[in-house]
Amino acid sequence: MRILVTGAAGFLGSHLVDRFLAAGHRVVGVDNFITGSWRNLEHLEGTEEFSFIEHDVSRPLFLADRIDGVLHFASPASPVDYLELPIQTLKVGSLGTYNMLGLAKSQRIPFLLASTSEVYGDPQIHPQPESYWGHVNPIGPRGVYDEAKRFAEAITMAYHRYHGVETRIVPVGVFVVATGVRSTRALCTKLILTRPTSMGRVDRSVTTWKTCTAWWDAPCRAAAVSSPT
Ligand SMILES: NC(=O)c1ccc[n+]([C@@H]2O[C@H](COP(=O)([O-])OP(=O)(O)OC[C@H]3O[C@@H](n4cnc5c(N)ncnc54)[C@H](O)[C@@H]3O)[C@@H](O)[C@H]2O)c1
């Protein structure tokens, strides 16, 4: 399998790349380094199964070669970053997601969107069941991230319903339990995952705590590959 990972030089994307390579797959990483760093990938220099394209996915991306799945992780994620980069955050959630869905559609391959519980805005109930649609503020400063992800989820579902693209949406919540975790390879986090159910649907009510070693299942299912261990 040859998997395209956007945001490959970021915190989550770089670990995703490692996992897929360790499982024997080939990976094409894409990143424009707006918040990521080559340091997260430099250990892969010379790895034949890994290739890298420096590119802003808010612009169209044309690939000559066949790929088997798109995992769209590109987006500023921390409040510090997206408050500093409001336009880029909105663009990557909207245009970036549109472009990557176009790639998935043209190659007839599965697409996975890394989303966030921020799509609920400032929720009034915890935990949020699937029937809860959120308590959002599109004109507040954090709206640039929340609304970008809401648009990203909406267009992902539209491509699924209208074009029949196989899609998955995974809201990821990362809780850093050690300081400096973003700069160390020793991933020391816990993630809340919402398990994707049937094609294109997400059941937020089955939120479970998982350790970082287990969460790759969802991206793997999206790309229809066996889970890296
Ligand atoms: N880390 C979290 O707590 C968390 C929580 C919920 C959702 N997410 C989602 O997971 C994904 C990854 O988060 P992360 O923590 O690894 O963030 P990160 O900032 O470490 O990584 C994001 C990567 O995307 C790249 N990028 C941003 N815009 C781009 C563009 N236009 N073109 C190409 N590359 C671009 C950045 O350079 C960076 O390498 C994001 O989509 C984020 O919204 C993260």
The ligand as an SDF file (V2000), in Angstrom:
LIG
                    3D

 44 48  0  0  0  0  0  0  0  0999 V2000
   -2.7290   17.5160   18.5040 N   0  0  0  0  0  0  0  0  0  0  0  0
   -3.9860   17.6150   18.9320 C   0  0  0  0  0  0  0  0  0  0  0  0
   -4.2380   17.7750   20.1350 O   0  0  0  0  0  0  0  0  0  0  0  0
   -5.1330   17.4960   17.9780 C   0  0  0  0  0  0  0  0  0  0  0  0
   -6.4330   17.4210   18.4900 C   0  0  0  0  0  0  0  0  0  0  0  0
   -7.5060   17.3280   17.5970 C   0  0  0  0  0  0  0  0  0  0  0  0
   -7.2520   17.3040   16.2370 C   0  0  0  0  0  0  0  0  0  0  0  0
   -5.9690   17.3820   15.7840 N   0  0  0  0  0  0  0  0  0  0  0  0
   -5.7690   17.4100   14.3400 C   0  0  0  0  0  0  0  0  0  0  0  0
   -4.7170   16.5250   13.9810 O   0  0  0  0  0  0  0  0  0  0  0  0
   -3.9700   17.0890   12.9010 C   0  0  0  0  0  0  0  0  0  0  0  0
   -2.5060   17.1290   13.2380 C   0  0  0  0  0  0  0  0  0  0  0  0
   -2.2940   17.8660   14.4470 O   0  0  0  0  0  0  0  0  0  0  0  0
   -0.8290   18.0230   15.0710 P   0  0  0  0  0  0  0  0  0  0  0  0
   -0.9610   18.1360   16.5370 O   0  0  0  0  0  0  0  0  0  0  0  0
    0.0750   16.9820   14.5000 O   0  0  0  0  0  0  0  0  0  0  0  0
   -0.4290   19.4750   14.5150 O   0  0  0  0  0  0  0  0  0  0  0  0
    0.9830   19.9860   14.0010 P   0  0  0  0  0  0  0  0  0  0  0  0
    0.8960   21.4740   13.9320 O   0  0  0  0  0  0  0  0  0  0  0  0
    2.0900   19.4020   14.7950 O   0  0  0  0  0  0  0  0  0  0  0  0
    1.0530   19.3570   12.5460 O   0  0  0  0  0  0  0  0  0  0  0  0
    0.2960   19.8600   11.4810 C   0  0  0  0  0  0  0  0  0  0  0  0
    1.1430   19.7560   10.2420 C   0  0  0  0  0  0  0  0  0  0  0  0
    0.3950   20.2470    9.1110 O   0  0  0  0  0  0  0  0  0  0  0  0
    1.2460   21.0410    8.3320 C   0  0  0  0  0  0  0  0  0  0  0  0
    0.4210   21.9500    7.5550 N   0  0  0  0  0  0  0  0  0  0  0  0
   -0.4220   22.9070    8.0030 C   0  0  0  0  0  0  0  0  0  0  0  0
   -1.0050   23.5500    6.9780 N   0  0  0  0  0  0  0  0  0  0  0  0
   -0.5310   22.9630    5.8510 C   0  0  0  0  0  0  0  0  0  0  0  0
   -0.7640   23.1600    4.4670 C   0  0  0  0  0  0  0  0  0  0  0  0
   -1.5940   24.1270    4.0250 N   0  0  0  0  0  0  0  0  0  0  0  0
   -0.1290   22.3720    3.5730 N   0  0  0  0  0  0  0  0  0  0  0  0
    0.7050   21.4020    3.9940 C   0  0  0  0  0  0  0  0  0  0  0  0
    0.9680   21.1510    5.2880 N   0  0  0  0  0  0  0  0  0  0  0  0
    0.3600   21.9380    6.2080 C   0  0  0  0  0  0  0  0  0  0  0  0
    2.1410   21.7390    9.3270 C   0  0  0  0  0  0  0  0  0  0  0  0
    3.3330   22.2580    8.7670 O   0  0  0  0  0  0  0  0  0  0  0  0
    2.4120   20.6190   10.3260 C   0  0  0  0  0  0  0  0  0  0  0  0
    3.5370   19.8650    9.9550 O   0  0  0  0  0  0  0  0  0  0  0  0
   -4.5800   18.4650   12.6230 C   0  0  0  0  0  0  0  0  0  0  0  0
   -5.4830   18.3650   11.5390 O   0  0  0  0  0  0  0  0  0  0  0  0
   -5.3240   18.7970   13.8770 C   0  0  0  0  0  0  0  0  0  0  0  0
   -6.4210   19.6590   13.6480 O   0  0  0  0  0  0  0  0  0  0  0  0
   -4.9120   17.4780   16.6170 C   0  0  0  0  0  0  0  0  0  0  0  0
  1  2  1  0
  2  3  2  0
  2  4  1  0
  4  5  1  0
  4 44  2  0
  5  6  2  0
  6  7  1  0
  7  8  2  0
  8  9  1  0
  8 44  1  0
  9 10  1  0
  9 42  1  0
 10 11  1  0
 11 12  1  0
 11 40  1  0
 12 13  1  0
 13 14  1  0
 14 15  2  0
 14 16  1  0
 14 17  1  0
 17 18  1  0
 18 19  2  0
 18 20  1  0
 18 21  1  0
 21 22  1  0
 22 23  1  0
 23 24  1  0
 23 38  1  0
 24 25  1  0
 25 26  1  0
 25 36  1  0
 26 27  1  0
 26 35  1  0
 27 28  2  0
 28 29  1  0
 29 30  1  0
 29 35  2  0
 30 31  1  0
 30 32  2  0
 32 33  1  0
 33 34  2  0
 34 35  1  0
 36 37  1  0
 36 38  1  0
 38 39  1  0
 40 41  1  0
 40 42  1  0
 42 43  1  0
M  CHG  2   8   1  16  -1
M  END
$$$$
